[in-house]
Amino acid sequence: MKGHFPLSSCAFFISALFASNSVFADTPVYSASENAIKIAQETIIVDGHIDVPYRVKEKWVDVTKATDGGDFDYPRAVAGGLNAPFMSIYVPASLDNSPESTQLAHELIDSVEAIVARASDKFAIAKSPSDVKAQFEKGLISLPMGMENGSPIQGDLKNLAAFYERGIRYITLAHSQANHISDSSYDLRRKWKGLSPFGKELVGEMNNIGIMLDISHVSDDAFYQVIELTKAPAIASHSSLRRFTPGFERNMDDDMIKKLGENGGVIMINFGSSFVSKEAGKWRSGLTAARKALVEKEGEDSPKLENFEENYRKEVPYPYSTLDEVLDHIDHVVKLIGVEHVGIGSDYDGVGDSLPIGLKDVASFPNLVQGLLDRGYSRTDIEKILSGNLLRVWQQVEDYAAAH
């Protein structure tokens, strides 16, 4: 059996972790069976997007040990069976078009390397699917890396090569604003009407070097242009479905999902409640409107702005989504394009206090497995969702690069 803890220990940990779900009478309670825990422990689990590097930059903690806050640390990853989380090398859009973006990306890669250096008996850098598989056999947690925001490339393909050498294996082309590569789903100014000329060139270069194209965050036009240009499958490393969140362009609509399926790619479902349910999205819009109204009335120096979201939550409780709603997203992708094209991109440590009931941190993956079992998924299909689909795409991207 793969894994670090005896199944009985994991079962106790999971049961204790979610006993708190019963605090409110109308709050669903999720628990994982021995079988679900066993599957989680014996299967490689790839998470397409976890924001640990930026989290430890903002406030350093040693995630090789148990931590008080955040969504990820070693003991919880072990308990959940998570053994191949993509570390997000996230560069804010505020640093676009500056050397600082490239500098920060390298510093965040340094931080991942430091995690491994502090605990080489627990973690290892993974630069290929074969690394992930070999490290899994050794009982190590693999730390592959993906870059969130292509800004650090700075229009220079030498930077692309340097980041590949350091272990970057996917690049989210843009983030919250258009950059020199692509328009963003969040940016109403469609600077490039999709990809920039350099962005179109970059698609081919990423194919040739062996870096997965990540279309999370980009505009719809940019998505379709990537799919038209790429010679290898693409991924959405942490996106969910617009069908359940109407008007939220950051998620993918059914036509886009079908195109991604034709491309052979994978959509990796984001757990953040605003990605999962329209109610959470409406709450976020209400928060923004309330803050704007306060600023207009009292100015940016208003003391009421301190802890504004925390106080707003007391007045207007946050509508957390649930594990069942996350499973609805997975089900819909499967119905549209097949179980071979869906994966997990939780956005742990990246979506704040918005995680669904039943999926509050990386120890929760047995709950996800149990939910899939309850909905009739076979173990073979569960293994595809947990890692098989993403590892297939990653291998295909590697194979294309090796042939070119």
C-alpha positions in Angstrom: 0.0 0.0 0.0 1.2 3.5 -0.9 1.0 6.3 1.6 2.7 7.5 4.8 0.1 6.8 7.6 -1.8 3.6 8.4 -5.3 3.7 7.1 -6.7 3.6 10.6 -4.8 6.8 11.5 -6.0 8.5 8.4 -9.6 7.5 9.1 -9.4 9.0 12.6 -7.8 12.2 11.3 -10.5 12.6 8.7 -13.4 11.8 11.1 -12.1 14.3 13.6 -11.4 17.0 11.0 -15.0 17.1 9.8 -16.9 16.5 13.1 -17.0 20.3 13.2 -19.3 20.3 10.2 -22.2 19.4 12.5 -22.0 22.8 14.4 -25.0 24.0 12.5 -28.1 21.9 12.0 -28.4 22.7 8.3 -24.7 22.2 7.5 -24.0 19.0 5.6 -21.7 16.5 7.2 -19.2 14.6 5.0 -17.2 11.6 6.1 -15.0 9.2 4.2 -15.2 5.4 4.4 -12.2 3.2 4.8 -12.5 2.4 1.1 -12.4 6.1 0.1 -9.4 6.7 2.4 -7.7 3.6 1.0 -8.2 4.8 -2.6 -6.9 8.3 -1.7 -3.8 6.8 -0.1 -3.1 4.3 -2.9 -3.6 6.7 -5.8 -1.4 9.5 -7.1 -3.4 12.7 -6.4 -2.4 15.7 -8.6 -3.8 19.1 -7.7 -3.3 21.5 -10.5 -3.0 24.6 -8.4 -2.0 25.3 -4.8 -0.7 28.8 -3.8 1.8 27.8 -1.1 4.8 29.8 -2.5 3.0 33.1 -2.4 1.4 32.2 1.0 4.8 31.7 2.5 6.1 34.8 0.9 3.4 36.9 2.5 3.9 35.3 5.9 6.5 32.6 6.3 5.5 29.3 7.8 7.2 26.0 7.7 4.8 23.8 5.7 7.0 20.8 6.1 5.3 20.7 9.6 1.8 21.2 10.9 0.7 24.9 10.5 -2.0 26.7 12.3 -3.4 28.5 9.3 -3.6 28.0 5.5 -4.9 25.0 3.6 -1.7 23.0 3.0 1.0 21.5 5.1 2.8 18.1 5.2 0.7 16.3 7.8 -2.6 17.3 6.2 -1.3 16.4 2.7 -0.3 13.0 3.9 -3.7 12.5 5.6 -5.5 13.5 2.5 -3.3 11.4 0.2 -2.2 14.5 -1.8 1.1 13.7 -3.3 1.6 15.8 -6.4 0.3 19.4 -5.8 1.4 21.9 -8.5 3.0 24.7 -6.6 1.8 28.0 -8.1 4.5 30.5 -9.0 2.1 33.4 -8.9 3.1 36.8 -10.0 0.5 39.6 -9.5 -0.6 41.6 -12.5 0.7 44.8 -10.7 4.2 43.6 -11.7 3.4 43.1 -15.4 5.9 44.7 -17.8 8.6 45.0 -15.1 11.8 43.1 -14.3 10.4 42.6 -10.8 7.9 40.1 -12.2 10.8 37.9 -13.4 12.6 38.4 -10.2 9.6 37.4 -8.1 9.0 34.3 -10.1 12.6 33.1 -9.5 12.3 33.9 -5.8 9.1 31.8 -5.5 10.8 28.9 -7.3 13.6 29.3 -4.7 11.0 29.0 -1.9 9.8 25.6 -3.4 13.4 24.4 -3.6 13.8 25.5 0.1 10.8 23.4 1.2 12.5 20.4 -0.4 15.9 21.2 1.0 14.4 21.4 4.5 12.6 18.1 4.2 14.1 16.0 1.5 12.7 12.9 3.3 9.2 14.3 2.7 9.2 16.4 -0.6 10.9 16.3 -4.0 10.8 18.6 -7.0 9.0 16.9 -9.9 9.8 17.9 -13.5 8.1 15.1 -15.4 5.3 12.5 -15.0 7.9 9.9 -14.5 9.4 11.9 -11.6 5.9 12.0 -10.0 5.5 8.3 -10.3 9.0 7.4 -9.0 8.6 9.8 -6.1 5.2 8.3 -5.2 6.8 4.9 -5.0 9.3 6.3 -2.6 6.6 7.8 -0.4 7.6 11.4 -1.2 5.3 14.3 -2.0 6.1 15.6 -5.5 6.2 19.4 -6.0 5.8 20.1 -9.7 5.5 23.8 -10.5 3.3 25.9 -12.7 3.6 29.7 -13.4 0.4 31.7 -12.8 0.8 34.7 -15.1 3.2 34.7 -18.0 4.4 38.2 -17.3 7.9 37.0 -16.0 8.7 35.9 -19.6 9.0 39.6 -20.5 8.8 38.8 -24.2 12.1 37.0 -24.1 12.2 33.3 -25.0 15.4 33.0 -23.1 13.4 33.5 -19.9 11.0 30.7 -21.1 13.9 28.4 -21.4 15.3 29.4 -18.0 12.0 28.8 -16.3 11.7 25.4 -18.0 15.1 24.5 -16.7 14.0 25.5 -13.2 11.0 23.2 -13.3 8.1 25.3 -14.6 5.8 22.8 -16.4 2.7 24.9 -17.2 2.2 28.6 -17.7 -1.1 30.4 -17.1 -0.8 32.9 -19.9 -2.3 35.9 -18.0 -3.8 36.7 -14.6 -6.2 39.6 -13.7 -5.1 42.0 -16.4 -4.0 41.8 -20.0 -0.2 41.3 -20.2 2.2 41.2 -23.1 0.9 37.6 -24.0 -2.9 37.6 -23.6 -6.1 39.2 -22.6 -7.5 38.3 -19.2 -11.1 37.2 -18.5 -11.1 39.8 -15.7 -10.0 42.7 -17.8 -12.8 44.4 -19.8 -10.2 46.1 -22.0 -9.6 43.6 -24.7 -6.1 44.9 -25.6 -5.2 42.1 -28.0 -8.6 40.6 -28.9 -7.2 37.4 -27.6 -3.5 36.7 -27.9 -0.8 39.2 -28.7 1.5 38.5 -31.6 4.1 37.4 -29.1 1.5 35.3 -27.4 0.8 33.4 -30.6 4.5 32.8 -31.0 4.7 31.7 -27.4 2.1 28.9 -27.9 4.4 27.2 -30.4 7.5 27.7 -28.3 5.8 26.2 -25.2 4.8 23.2 -27.4 8.3 22.8 -28.6 10.0 23.1 -25.1 7.4 20.9 -23.3 5.5 23.4 -21.1 1.7 22.9 -20.8 -0.5 25.7 -22.0 -2.8 26.8 -19.2 -5.9 28.7 -20.3 -7.3 29.5 -16.8 -7.7 33.3 -16.5 -7.5 34.1 -20.2 -10.4 35.7 -22.2 -12.6 33.5 -24.3 -11.0 34.8 -27.5 -7.6 33.9 -26.2 -8.8 30.4 -25.3 -10.1 29.7 -28.8 -6.8 31.0 -30.3 -4.7 28.8 -28.1 -6.8 25.8 -29.0 -6.4 26.6 -32.7 -2.7 27.1 -32.5 -1.5 24.5 -30.1 -0.1 21.2 -31.3 -0.5 19.5 -27.9 -3.3 19.3 -25.4 -3.9 22.3 -23.1 -5.2 22.5 -19.5 -7.3 24.7 -17.4 -5.3 24.4 -14.2 -8.0 25.8 -11.8 -11.3 26.7 -13.5 -14.9 25.5 -13.0 -18.0 25.8 -15.1 -19.9 28.9 -16.2 -23.1 26.8 -16.4 -23.3 27.0 -12.6 -22.0 30.6 -12.4 -23.7 32.5 -15.2 -21.8 35.6 -16.4 -18.5 34.6 -14.7 -16.1 34.5 -17.6 -13.3 33.2 -15.4 -15.1 29.9 -15.6 -15.5 27.9 -18.9 -18.8 27.6 -20.8 -20.0 24.3 -22.4 -18.7 25.2 -25.9 -15.2 25.9 -24.6 -15.2 22.6 -22.6 -16.2 20.7 -25.8 -13.3 22.4 -27.6 -10.9 21.5 -24.8 -12.1 17.9 -25.1 -11.5 17.8 -28.8 -8.0 19.1 -28.1 -7.5 16.2 -25.7 -7.1 18.6 -22.7 -8.2 18.7 -19.1 -10.3 21.1 -17.0 -9.2 21.0 -13.4 -12.1 22.0 -11.1 -11.5 25.0 -8.8 -13.0 24.5 -5.3 -13.5 28.2 -4.4 -17.2 28.8 -3.6 -17.5 31.7 -6.1 -16.2 29.4 -8.8 -18.7 26.7 -7.8 -22.0 28.5 -7.0 -23.7 31.7 -8.3 -24.8 32.5 -4.7 -21.2 32.9 -3.6 -20.5 35.1 -6.6 -23.4 37.3 -5.8 -22.2 37.6 -2.2 -18.8 38.8 -3.5 -20.4 41.4 -5.8 -22.4 42.6 -2.8 -19.2 42.9 -0.7 -17.6 44.9 -3.5 -20.6 47.2 -3.8 -20.8 47.8 -0.1 -17.1 48.7 0.1 -17.4 51.0 -2.8 -20.4 52.8 -1.2 -18.4 53.2 2.0 -15.4 54.7 0.2 -17.7 57.1 -1.7 -19.3 58.2 1.5 -16.3 58.3 3.9 -13.2 58.1 1.7 -10.3 55.7 1.5 -9.1 56.6 5.0 -12.3 55.5 6.7 -11.5 53.4 9.8 -14.5 51.2 8.8 -12.4 49.8 5.9 -10.2 47.9 8.4 -11.4 44.3 8.6 -14.2 45.3 6.2 -14.8 41.8 4.8 -14.7 40.2 8.3 -17.4 42.7 9.5 -19.4 42.3 6.4 -19.5 38.5 6.9 -21.0 39.1 10.3 -23.9 41.0 8.8 -24.2 39.0 5.6 -23.1 35.3 6.2 -20.9 33.9 3.4 -22.8 31.3 1.4 -20.2 28.5 1.3 -20.7 26.0 -1.5 -20.5 22.3 -0.8 -18.7 19.2 -1.8 -21.9 18.1 -3.6 -21.8 21.2 -5.8 -18.2 20.6 -6.7 -19.2 17.1 -7.7 -21.9 18.6 -9.9 -19.2 20.4 -11.9 -17.3 17.1 -12.3 -20.4 15.3 -13.4 -21.2 17.9 -16.0 -17.8 17.7 -17.6 -18.1 13.9 -17.7 -21.5 14.1 -19.4 -20.2 16.7 -21.9 -16.8 15.3 -23.0 -16.0 12.2 -20.9 -14.3 11.3 -17.7 -10.9 11.5 -19.5 -11.0 15.3 -19.5 -11.6 16.4 -15.9 -9.2 16.8 -13.0 -8.7 18.7 -9.7 -7.3 22.3 -9.4 -8.5 23.2 -5.9 -6.8 26.7 -5.6 -6.0 25.9 -2.0 -4.2 28.7 -0.3 -5.4 31.0 -3.1 -9.1 31.6 -2.5 -9.1 32.6 1.2 -12.0 31.7 3.4 -14.3 30.6 0.5 -13.7 26.8 0.4 -16.7 24.5 0.3 -18.1 22.6 3.2 -16.4 19.2 3.1 -13.3 20.4 1.2 -11.8 22.8 3.6 -8.1 21.8 3.2 -5.8 19.2 1.6 -6.8 16.6 4.2 -10.2 16.5 2.5 -9.5 14.5 -0.6 -10.9 11.3 0.9 -14.3 13.2 1.1 -14.0 13.9 -2.6 -13.3 10.3 -3.3 -16.3 9.2 -1.2 -18.5 11.6 -3.1 -17.4 10.2 -6.4 -18.0 6.6 -5.1 -21.5 7.6 -3.9 -22.2 8.9 -7.4 -21.3 5.6 -9.0 -17.8 6.4 -10.3 -15.5 3.3 -10.7 -12.1 3.2 -9.1 -10.6 3.4 -12.5 -12.5 6.6 -13.4 -11.7 8.1 -9.9 -8.0 7.5 -10.6 -8.3 9.3 -13.9 -9.9 12.3 -12.2 -7.3 12.4 -9.4 -4.3 12.2 -11.6 -4.5 10.0 -14.6 -5.9 12.7 -17.0 -3.4 15.4 -16.1 -0.4 13.0 -16.2 -1.6 11.8 -19.7 -1.7 15.4 -20.9 1.7 16.2 -19.3 3.2 13.1 -21.0 1.7 14.1 -24.4 3.2 17.6 -24.1 6.6 16.0 -23.2 6.3 13.6 -26.1 5.5 16.4 -28.6 8.5 18.4 -27.4 10.8 15.4 -27.6 9.8 14.9 -31.3 10.3 18.5 -32.2 
